[in-house]
């Protein structure tokens, strides 16, 4: 250690004797290096504190926005309820799975359930149940929560009758939205968890919907039945009913009747799907959608008869998003409908939806980091954000320092040449 200090001191002395300006220049450069290093460390700390502040502000805004929307659902007009429901669903998709999404579900499920039972406005009910489907899809952590949401949906179109219940016939819009939302959540469930009674009720009800005049209702029912058949739930239910006689003659007869009933439902559904795949027209007022209905039920029929699922591919920017199962297709259609024009943007930037569909865009992580929050991404993308303004100021300052150093070095060299 002593030797190195002595050698360094001697070198500096020799340089001092020969060329004092060189020492001055070298010392300045060393000082500048320490200054830049200190500036970078300070900037890192400032950015960390700023990021924490942004996240805290984001959390506060998240809670404020959620409670404002819930207040609109509780006390607002039908239009306000529809808009608030959509915002809550978008909020859940934006924050992704985690504590925030779970909080959204826990705070929202009761107000949504109560609002869906009051009034009969189709657009309001549709928005509420679509919102419920989305927040359950993102924030639900167990099958019990999903089944609870599915029951709320089911009761909105198939209420339990009682002495104090006044039934109002749901509109085609409400039925379509409810069945679509129910099917969307069904894609995440294990069919074994649902009770045989629920399966029998749902399959029988969906079969009646295939005979409705509205094409959107028929297609929604067809999608739900396609998921049920894809899950093998009808076969599981049939086997469960067939094997549940418990050794009793009476129970055995009931099981046989239940099994025959389910098999009869399956045969009836197959005939209904076959007829709808070749329908000549006459049902439903939207004749322009006739070909869409035929093509859809041809796919369902091919699946029921041969087991082939439709394969689809859609462009997301320069990439392709593909589906190969009914569950994937129904999830895709539901989320495209819910997000509307924002679907492509979400698929390009929303990591939760990318994980859902196994989709990885080629230009992922344009910001160069996979470990920053959505709130930070939004802040970083804005040219007017505090972070970008601070970064610009620091870069400008560093450029000026660099420019001054270069001018100083140039002046020293000129001075040496003049000497």
N, C-alpha and C positions, 0 to 999 in steps of 0.2 A: 504494500500500500504506500509506504514511504517513498519507494523508488518511483512509482508512477507519479506521485505528486511532484517530486523533485524534477523528473524529466519534463512534466508538463510546464512547470515553472520556468525551467531553463529554456524551453522552446519559446515560450511567450516572451522571455527576455531577449532572446536572439531576434525574434521577429520585431520586437520593439526597437532594437538597435538598427535593424536594417530598413524597416518599413512600418512606421507607426500607423499609416492609413490602413494597412492590411489588418492590423489588430482591431482597429475601430470597426471595419466592415465585418470581420468575423464575429466580433462580440455582438454587433447589432443583429446579425442573422440568428445567432444563438438565442438572443433575447426574443426575437420575433417568433422563433419556434416554440419557446415556452409560452409566449402570449397566445399563439394560435391554439396550442394544446389546452391552455386554460379556458380559452373561449369555447372550444368544442365541448369540454367537460361541463362548463356553465350552461351551454346551449342544451346539452343532453338532460341536465337536471331541470332546466326550464321547460323543455318539451315534455318530460315525464310528469311534472306538476300540472302542466296545461292539459295533458291527456287525461289525468285523473279528474281535473275540473270538468272537462268535456263529458267524461263518463258520468260524473255525478249529476251534471245538468241534464244529460240524456235520461238518466234514471228518474229524475224529478219530473221531466216533461212527459215521460212514459206514464207515470202514475197519474199525473194531472189529466192527460188526454184520455186515459182509460175511464177515470171517474166521471169526466164530463160526458163521455159517450154513454156510460151506464145511466147517468141521470137523464139523458135524452130518451133512453129506452124505457125508463120508468115513467116519465112525465111528458114526453114529447108527442107531437103529432105522428101520424102514420109515416109521413115523408121523413121526418126527423129520425124516427125509429129505424127506417130502412137505411138511411145514410150512416147513422151511428153504428148499426150492425156491421155494415161493410167496413167501416174504419177499424172496428175492433178485430175483424178477421184479418185485415191487412196488417194491423199491428202485430198480431200473433205470428204471421208469416215472416214479418220483418225481423222480429227479435229471435225467432227460431226456438228450438227446444231448450228448456232450462227453467230456472226459477220464475223468470218473468212470464213465460208462456203458461206455466202452471198457475201463477197468480191470476192471469187473465181468465183461465177456465174456471177457477174456484170462485172468482168474484162475479163472473158473468152468467153462469149456468142458471141460477135461480131467477134473476131478472128476465132472462131470455125465455125461460119456461113459462113464467107468469104472463109475459107479454104475448106469447104465442097462443095463449088460451083466451085472451081478451080481444074482442073484435074479430072481424072476418075478412079484413082487407088482404087480398091475395099477395100484393107486392110486399106488404109488411111481414106476413107469415113466411114468405119465401126468403126474404132477407135474413130474418131471425134464424131460421133453421139452417140456411147456408152458413151463416156465421158460426152457429153451434157446431156444425160439422168441421169447419176449419180449425176452430180453437181446440176442439177435442182431438183432432188429427195431430196438431202440433204440441199441445200441452198435456194430453192424457198420458199417464204413465202405467196404466194397467187396464186390463179388459173390463173390469167392473165399471170404470169411468166411461169407457166407450159404450158399453151396453146401456148404461143409464141415459146417455145422450140419445141413443137409438130408440129407447123406450119413449122419451119425450117426443121425438119425431113421429113415432108410430101413433101415439095418442092424438096427435094433432089432426090426423086424417082418419083414424080408426079409434075414436074415444070410447072409454068404458062407460056403458050406460048406467044411469042411476036415477033415483027419484029427483035429484036436484040438478041433473045435467040436461041442458037444452042443446040438442044437436043441430048444427048448421052444416048443410051440405058443402063440402070444400070445393073450390073451383078447380078447373083443370090446371091452372097455373100453380096453385098451392099444392095439388097432388104431385105434379111433375117435380117441383122443387123438393118436396118432402121425400119422395121415393129416391130421387137422385142423391140427396144428402145421406139418406139411410144406406144406400148402396155404397157410397163413398166410404163410409165408416165400416161397412161390412167387409170391405177389402182388407181391413187390418185385423179382422177377428179370426179366431179359431172356431170353426163351425161347431165343434163339440161342446163349447161353452154355453151355447144358446139352448134353451129348454125345448123339448119336443113339441110342447104346446105352442110356443112362439113360432117354431118352424112351420107347423101345420097352419096356423093362422096367417102367417105372412105369405106362404106359398099359395094358399087358397085365395087370399085377397089379391095378390099379384096376378093370378090367373084371371080374375074378374076384370082387372084393368086392361088386359089384352083385348077385351071386347068393347072398350070405350070408343067413343067417336073421335076423340082428340088424339092426333098422331103423336104429339109430344108425350102424352100419358102412356101410350102403348110402348113407345121406345124406352121410356124410363123404366117401365115394368119389365121389358125384355132385358135391359141391362142388369137389373137386379136378379132376375132369374138366371141369367148367364153366369153371374158371380156365384150364385148358390150351387149351380151344377158344376162349375169349375172347382169349387171347394170340395165337391163330393158330398155336400151336406145332405142332399136328398137321399142318397144311397145310405149314408150313415144313419140318418133318421129312420129310414125303412128297416135297416138291420136292427136298430135299437128297439123299435116297436115290435118287430117280429120275435125278438128274443126275450121279451119282458113279461112272460106269462106267470112266472113265480110258481109253477106247478099247479096252479088253480085252473079249473075248467072255465070258470067265469072270466078270470083274467086272461086265459088263453083265447077265449072267443073275442074279447075286446082287442087283444093284440092282433089277432087275425083280421078283424074288421079294420083296425087302424092301418095295418100293412096294405090291405087291399085298397083302402081309401087313398093312401099315398101313391100307390102304383097307378090308380085311376087318374089322380091329378097329373102325374107325369105324362101319361098317355094323352090326356086332354091338352096339356101345354104343348106337347109335340105337334098335335094337330093344329092348334091355334097358330103356332109359329110358322108352320108350313103354309097355312092359308094366307097369313100376312106377307109372306115372302113372294107371293104371286098375286097379290090383291090387284084387282082391275080398276079400282077407284070407287067412289061413292061414299066412303067413310071419311069424315074429316073435311073441313072447309079449305084447308091449305093444300090444294092439289099439287102445287109445285114441289111439295115435300114427299110426294108419293114414291119417287125413285129412291130417295134416301131411305125411306121406310123399307122398301123392298130389299135394297142392298143390305141394310142392317139385319133384317130377319133372315136373309139368305146366309149371312155369316153365323147367326145364332143356330140356324138349322144344321149347317155343316158341322158346327161344334157338337150339337146334341147327337147327331147321327154318326159322325166320324171322329170326333175328338179334336178337330183342328181349330186352333185359336187364330183370329185374324192378326196379321202382323202389319204394323204401321210404321211410317217414318215421316218426320216433319223437320223442316229446316229451322235451326236456331242460329241466326247469323250465318257463319260459314260451317257450322257443325250440324249434325243430324241427331235428333232425339228419336229413339226407336222403342216400340213396345211389342211384346210377343205373348201377352196374356190378357184376359179380360179384365183382371184386377188393375193392371197397369193402364190399360186403355181408359177405364172408367175414372181412375185417378187423374189421368191426363185431361180428359174432357171436362171433368168437374173443375179442376184448377184453372184451365183455360177460360172457362165460362166465368169463374169468380174474379180472376185477375184482368180479364178483358185485354185491352191493349198493353197492359203492363206485364203480360206473361213472358214475353221474350226477354225483357230486361231482367226479370226475376230469375229466369233460367240461366242467364249469363252471369249473374252476380250473387244469387241467393244460394249459399252452400247447402242449406237444409234441403231445398228442392232438388238440387243437383244430386245429393245423396239419395233422395227418394227414388229418383229415376236412373241412378247410376250414370249420370251425365257429367262429363268433364269437358268444358269448352277449351279450345286450344289456347285462347288468350286469357287464361285464368291468372289471377293475382297480378294484374297490371301494375299494382302499387309496389310490387316486389316483396310482399310479406304475407304470410299465411296466418299471422298471429295478432292481427289488429281487429278491433271490434268494428261492428257495422257503423256505430256512431263515429268512430275515428275515420273510417273510410269516407263517410259523408263529409266530414270536416276537411279531410285531405283533398278531396276532389274539388272543392270550391275554391276558385282563385281568390275570392274575397275573404276566405276564412282567416281567423287569427293566426293559425299555424302557418299558412302560406305567406301571409304578410310578414310575420316575424322571420320566416326563412328567407324571404326576399331581401329584407333589410340586412340580415347577417351576411348573406352572399354578396350584397353590394359593398358592405363594409370590408369583407375579406378581399374583394377585387380591388378596392381602393388601397388597402394595405399592401397588396401584392404589387400594385402599380407604383406606390411610393417606394417600395424596396427596390424595384427595378430601376427607377429613376435615380435613387441614391447610389446604387451600384454603378450606374452609367456615369454619374458625376465623379465618383471615386476614380474610375478608369480614365476619365478625361483629365482629371487632376494629375494622375501619374504620368500620362503622356506629355502633358505640358511641362512637368518637372523634368 
